[in-house]
């Protein structure tokens, strides 16, 4: 399942898609600046995040245990990655950080 929304959607709530193992790809709408804590935790089949060019903050445990990620290309807009944001993403083999990253929280990529 591909999760895609219209451009009027600008806020994702904590736990919004927690444990949604059927999601394989998400398209982040323009205007979303924060992926909050736990938003996509345990989405084990999530492999691709697209159109995240406006995201500035990735919350605590936001993508925890998303084991299908193989590569993570963080857009230049990302300034903060909070603790445990991608922990448990065992499939990640490559991570590309944007040039504006200022904070990489503790254990952000633990067990990857």
URKA-V32818 format. One record per backbone hydrogen bond with DSSP energy under -0.5 kcal/mol. NH is the residue of the N-H (numbers start at 0). CO is the residue of the C=O. E is the energy in kcal/mol with one decimal. If there is no record, write none. Layout:
nh->NH co->CO e->E
nh->NH co->CO e->E
//
This chain:
nh->2 co->0 e->-0.5
nh->2 co->24 e->-3.2
nh->3 co->1 e->-0.7
nh->4 co->26 e->-0.6
nh->8 co->5 e->-1.3
nh->9 co->7 e->-0.6
nh->14 co->36 e->-1.0
nh->15 co->12 e->-1.8
nh->16 co->38 e->-2.2
nh->17 co->14 e->-1.1
nh->18 co->40 e->-2.9
nh->19 co->16 e->-1.9
nh->20 co->18 e->-1.6
nh->22 co->19 e->-1.4
nh->23 co->0 e->-3.2
nh->24 co->0 e->-1.2
nh->25 co->47 e->-2.2
nh->26 co->2 e->-2.6
nh->27 co->25 e->-0.6
nh->27 co->49 e->-2.7
nh->28 co->26 e->-0.5
nh->31 co->28 e->-1.7
nh->32 co->30 e->-0.6
nh->34 co->56 e->-2.7
nh->35 co->33 e->-0.8
nh->37 co->59 e->-1.3
nh->38 co->35 e->-1.6
nh->39 co->61 e->-2.3
nh->40 co->37 e->-0.9
nh->41 co->63 e->-3.1
nh->42 co->39 e->-1.6
nh->43 co->41 e->-1.8
nh->45 co->42 e->-2.0
nh->46 co->23 e->-2.7
nh->47 co->23 e->-1.4
nh->49 co->25 e->-3.1
nh->54 co->51 e->-1.7
nh->55 co->32 e->-3.1
nh->56 co->32 e->-2.0
nh->57 co->79 e->-2.3
nh->58 co->34 e->-3.7
nh->58 co->56 e->-0.5
nh->60 co->82 e->-1.1
nh->61 co->58 e->-1.9
nh->62 co->84 e->-2.6
nh->63 co->60 e->-1.0
nh->64 co->86 e->-2.5
nh->65 co->62 e->-1.6
nh->66 co->64 e->-1.6
nh->68 co->65 e->-1.4
nh->71 co->93 e->-2.4
nh->72 co->70 e->-0.5
nh->73 co->71 e->-0.7
nh->73 co->95 e->-2.8
nh->77 co->74 e->-1.7
nh->78 co->55 e->-2.8
nh->79 co->55 e->-2.3
nh->80 co->102 e->-2.8
nh->81 co->57 e->-2.9
nh->81 co->79 e->-0.5
nh->83 co->105 e->-1.3
nh->84 co->81 e->-1.7
nh->85 co->107 e->-2.5
nh->86 co->83 e->-0.9
nh->87 co->109 e->-3.1
nh->88 co->85 e->-1.6
nh->89 co->87 e->-1.9
nh->91 co->88 e->-1.8
nh->92 co->69 e->-3.2
nh->93 co->69 e->-1.2
nh->95 co->71 e->-3.1
nh->96 co->94 e->-0.5
nh->100 co->97 e->-1.3
nh->101 co->78 e->-2.8
nh->102 co->78 e->-2.2
nh->104 co->80 e->-3.7
nh->104 co->102 e->-0.5
nh->107 co->104 e->-1.6
nh->109 co->106 e->-1.6
nh->111 co->108 e->-1.1
//
